[in-house]
Amino acid sequence: MTQNHTRNCKQKLSVCHVVTRSMLGGAQLQIVSQIKSNSLCGWDQALVANTRTRPEEGTIVSQVRGLGVEIYSVKELRNEIVPPQDAIALLKLLAFFRRHRFDVVHTNSTKAGLLGRVAARLAGVPVIVHTVHGWGFHEWMPWWKRELLIRLERVAVRAGDCLIACAKRVAEKGVAVGIGVPANYAVIQVGIDSEKFCCNALSAEESKVRLGIPSATPVVGSVIRLAEQKDPLTLIRTFAMIAGARPEVRFLIVGDGPMRAQVQALARELGILGMMRITGLVQNVAPFLAAFDVFVTTSLWEGMPIAFLESMILGRPVVACAVDGVNDLIDHGKTGLLAPPKDVETLARHVIELLTYPHLRDAIGKAGREVAKQYDVEKRCAEIRRLYWSMGRSKGLWAGEIPFTSRGDYPSPRD
């Protein structure tokens, strides 16, 4: 994969995508979409990640391998800060980048972003990009850890060429704590293949029947990873409050994670375990989302949640906590309903209101669908390629206009 960095507009770029872990998650699935789209342009690509995942987490490895992309596993890449392992990961990344001489290194997630950008700069990679799917620091962690991560991000931003923020609020949050300046950021929204997603969905009635739920029974659900960030215990408490007012409602959680046992224990304690189902890891969430009457989620911090968009594109109203990029996506009272984090009473009240007034539920669902249509995966992939190209061109590394920049310029991933 060795490349000469003197190029023209007819030649192809080599890109290395780096992410901390290869589990099935929003950031990882956006990387898969980018790899698929870039492959249609004939670009050479590689993926670096810690490919060791637990069964309940899933993995993107098979999808990436199916595209003929080289995968380099770095087991020392971990979410936690572990200096000895972090040093080994940095050296492995540095050696890999030097060996392949990529045109672009594109990092994703906190740890991969911190180590990957430094390694890429030391290796002399011409273009270094990092996508902020959501900052690793947040208000719910110890102050010293938050301050450490902010300081590390301030260093890492100087090693890269551009930060891609998945939402305007995400970029503003970074600038507010001194991670670069506005000129360091490009806001490129996440994307979904709405046409393909809708084709995989069933009608609400058919979805409920297939799940063993009477078609007239209200269903409140969520698509989340059962982990600290998503605050699933607040979700269960919200479900319990809803059940107190609307005992006919059934609850559905699509996902899995390390807090599953705690979630089930709390549901049992609150007397709603028999009203609730946890599906475990699901590859195709469309048939489950279609059964929802209301989507509710309780994340404490969030970049731009893909599951929200998928729910909205099906016309299902969303009730969520007003954090980070969620505020870019949802206009309270119009395209969804918002509540403060951990505010069980407000979350439950919003859901009950939507269940009680079908006209409000339908109006918010329709407005949300129009918003979700703007988040197009092909547009996102093309914008990122345009960013790679324009940054390299500004450095005199290649010339001419970028090929394959719009929907009409390259084949659809569905073809």
N, C-alpha and C positions, 0 to 999 in steps of 0.2 A: 504493500500500500504506500510505498515511498513516492513522494510527489515533488515536483518542481513548483515553487511558489510563483513563478512568472507565468501568468495565464492570460487568456483572452476570453471574450464572452461566449465562445463556442465550446470551451472546455468545461469539465466537470470538477466539482469540489469534493474533497474528502472531509468527512465530518465525524467526530467522535462524541457520542452522547454519554454523559456520566451522571449516574444517580446513586445515592447511597445504597439502597436496597431494591431488589427486583420484584418485590411483592406487588400484588394487584392493588393499585391505588390510583387516585386521580392523576397525580404527576406522572406516574409510570405509563398510564394509558395515553396520556398526551404525547409522551415520547414515542410510543408505538405508532401513533397516528403520524407523527412527523417523519419517522423512519419509513413508513409505508409511502407517504407522499414524496419524499426525497428519492426513494427507490424508483419511482416512476420517471424521474428525471435522469436516472442512470448514475446517481452520485454514489461514491464509495463511502461506506459507513461502518462504524463499530460501536459497540455498547460496552461500557465499563460499569460494573455494579458488584455488590455483594450478592451472589446468587443463592445464598443459603437462606431459605425461607421455611416457615412452618406450614403444615398442610392447611390450616385455617386462614393463612394469608394469601395463598395462591402465588402465581409467578407469571411474569411476562416472557420468560425465557423461551418457551416453545414458539410463541408468536414471532419473536425476533429472529430466532433460528430459521423459522420457516421462510423468512425474507432473505436468507442467505447472508445475514449480517454477522460479522465476527463478534463473539462475546468474550470479554476478559473479566474473569471473576477475581475480585480482591476481597478476601474474607475479612480483612482488617477494617474495611469500611463499615462503621457502625454508627448508629444515631448518637450514642453516648460519647462523651469526651473521655478518651482513654489515651493519654499522651504516648505511651510506648507503641500502641497499635496504630495510632494516628501517624506517627513518624514512619512506620513501615509502609502504611498505605500511601503516604506522600512519595516515598522513594519508588514504590511500585508504579505509581501513576507517572512519575517523572521518567522512569525507564521506558514505559510503554509509549508515551508521547514522543520521546526522542527516537525510538525505534521506527515509528510509523510516520512521523513528520506530517501530521494532519494540517489541513488548511484552517479548519475550525474545530475548536473544542467547545462544546455546549454543555455546561453543568446544570444540574437540577438537584434540589433539596439541600438542606443546610450543610451537612458534613461534606458531601461531595462537592458542594459549591466552594467551601472554604479551602479544602485541600486541592481540589481539581484546578482552581484558578491559579493558585500559587505554582503548582507543578507545571501547568501549561505555560506560564510566563517564563519559568526557569528553563523549560524545554525549547523556548523560542517559537511557540505556536503563533502564527500571524494574527488570528482572530479568536478572541476568547469572549464567550457570552455566558451569562448565568440567568436562568429563569427563577424568579421568586414566586413559587406557587403559594407561598404563605411564609411569613418570617418564623424562624425557629424560636425567637424570643417572644414572650407574651406576659401579660399581667398576672398570670396564675402560677408563675414559677418563682423560686427564691430570688430576691433582688440581686444577689451576687452573681448568680448564674445568668440572669437576664443581662446584667451589665457586661459580663464576660463575652457573651455572644454578640452583643452590640459592638464591642471593641474589636472583636475578630472580624465582623462584617465590615467595619470601617477599613481594616487593613486589606481584606480580600477585594473590596471594590476597586482598589488601586491596581490590583493585579489583572483585572479584566478590562474589557473594552466597553461593555454595555450590560446593563441589567434589564431584563425583560420582566415587567410586572404584569401579573395576570389580571389586575384591576387597578383603577386609579387610586383607590384608597390604600392599596398595598404600597404603591410608590410613595404616596404622601406620608405614610407611616415611617418608611425608611428615611426619607429626607428629614422628617421631624426629629429623628434621633441622631442625625449626623452621618448617615450612611450615604455618602455621595451628595450630589446636588441634582436638581431636576434634569439637567442635561445628560446625566449618566443613565437615565431611564428611558425605556420605550414601553409604552403600555400596549400589550397585545393580548387581547382577550382569549380565554380558553375557547375550545370549540367542540361541537358534537355533530355527528352525522345524523341530522334530525330525520331525514327521509328514511334512512335505513332503520333508525331506532323505532320510528312509528310503524314501519312494516313488521317489526318483530313483536308489536304489542297487540293484545286482544281487546275486545270491548270490555267495559267494566263488569258487566254481568257475566260474560263467559269466563273472565279471569277469576271472579269470585267462585263460580261453580267449580272450576278446576281445582281450586284450593279447598274445596269442601265447605265453602261459606255460602249461605243463602244469598241470592242476588240482591235482595232488598236490605241486607244487613250493612250498616255503615262500617267502613274499614278506615282506621287511622294507622298510618305506617311510616316507616323511615328506612332509608338505605344508608347504613353507617357501619363503620368499623367499631367494634366494641372495645374502645380504648380511651385513655384519659382525655385526649383532645375533643372527642365527641360527647363527653360527659353523659354516658348512657344511663347513669343512675338518676340524673335529673329527668331524662326521658321517661323512665319507668314511673317516677313520682308524678309526672305530668299525665301519663296514661291512667294512673290510679285516680287522680282527681277527675279526669274525664269520665271514667267508669262510674264514679259516684253520682254524676249528673245524668249520664246516658248509659245505663247498664246493658243496653242492647249492642253497644259498639264492640267490635273485635279489633285487636291490635296485631300488627305484623312488623317484625324487624327483619330486614333483608341484610344479612352480613354475619360476621363472626369476629372474634378477636380475644385478646387476653383477659378481658373483663366479663366474659360470658357467664362464668359461674356466679360472679357477684350480681350480675343483672338478674339471673334466674332466682337467686336467693332473695333479692329485694322484691321481685314480683310475687314470689310465694308469700313473703311476709305481709305484703300489702293486699293479698287476696286476689290478684289478677292473673296469676300464672295460667289458669285454665282459660282465660280470655285472650291469651297471647300466643303467638308462634314466632320462633326464631328460625330462620331458614338455614343458617350457616352460609358458607361461601357460595355465591351464585355468579356464574359467568354472564348470563343474560338476564338483566333485571327487569326488562320491559314488561313481561307478563305479570310480574308482581306489582310493579308500579301502576299498571293499568287497573288493578283491583282497589287501589287507594281512593278514598273520597277526599282525604286531606293528607298531605305530607307534612310531617313535623320533625324538626331536628333541633339539637340543643348544643351545638359546637361552642366551645369556649374561645377558640380562635380558628380562623378559616380564611384561605385565600379566595378561591372562586370554586365552590363545590359543583362538580359535574352532576351529581345526583339531583341537585336542585333543578338544573337545566333540563335534565331528562324528565323530571316530573312536570315541569312547566310546559315542555313541548307537547306533552300528552293532555294538557289542559287541567292538570291537578293543582289546586292552590297549595301554596307553601306557607307554613308557619315556622319561623326560625328566630334564632338569637341575632341581634343586631351587632355583628362583629365584622371587622375588616372588609373584605370584598363583598360580603353579603349585602352591605349597604349600597354597593354599586348596582347590584342585581335587582334588589327589591325596593320598590317605592311603596312605603307602608300605606295600606288601605286601598292601593290600586293594583299592584302586581303581586301582592303577598302581604302577610302580616308579621310584624316584628315585635320582639320582647327583649328585655335585658337578659344577659346570661344568668342562668340558675333561677330565673323568676318563674317558678312552677305555676303560680296562680294566673299570671298573665298569659303564659303559653296555653294553659288549659282553657282559659276563657276565650281566647281567639279560636281555638279548635271547636269548642262548643258552639260558638257563634256561627262558624261556617257550616257546621252540621245542622244547625237549627234553621238557617236561612238559605235554601238552595239557590235563590237568585243571586245572592252575594257570592256564594261559592262559584257559581258559573261565571259571573262577571270577572272575578279575580282570576279564575282559571283561563279565561279567554285573553285577558290582558297580559297575563304571564306568558302565554303561548307566543304572543306577538314579540315580546322581549326576547324569549329564548331563540326565536328564528334568526336573530341577529348574530348569534354565537355559532358561526359556521366553521367547521373543522378545516375545510379546504382553504377558506380565506385565511385562517390562522397560519396554516403551514406555509402558504405563499408569502405572507408577511414576514415570517421568520427567515425564509430563504432570501427575500429581498433585503432584510437587515444584514445577513451574512455578507451578501454581495456588496452592498453599499459601504459597509465598514472596510472591507478589503480594498475596494476601489478607492476609498478616501486615503488609504495608505500607499496607493500606487502598486498594489500587488497584482491586480488584474484590471482590465479595462472593459468598456462597453456596457450596454444595458443588460440587465439580468434576464435570462430566458426563464420561461415557466413561472410567470408572476401572477397570473390570474386564472380563474376557473376555466376559461376557455383555452388557456395555453397548455394545459396538460390533462391527461385522461383522469376521469374520476376514479377514486379508489374503489368505487362500487363496480367498475367495469371489469 
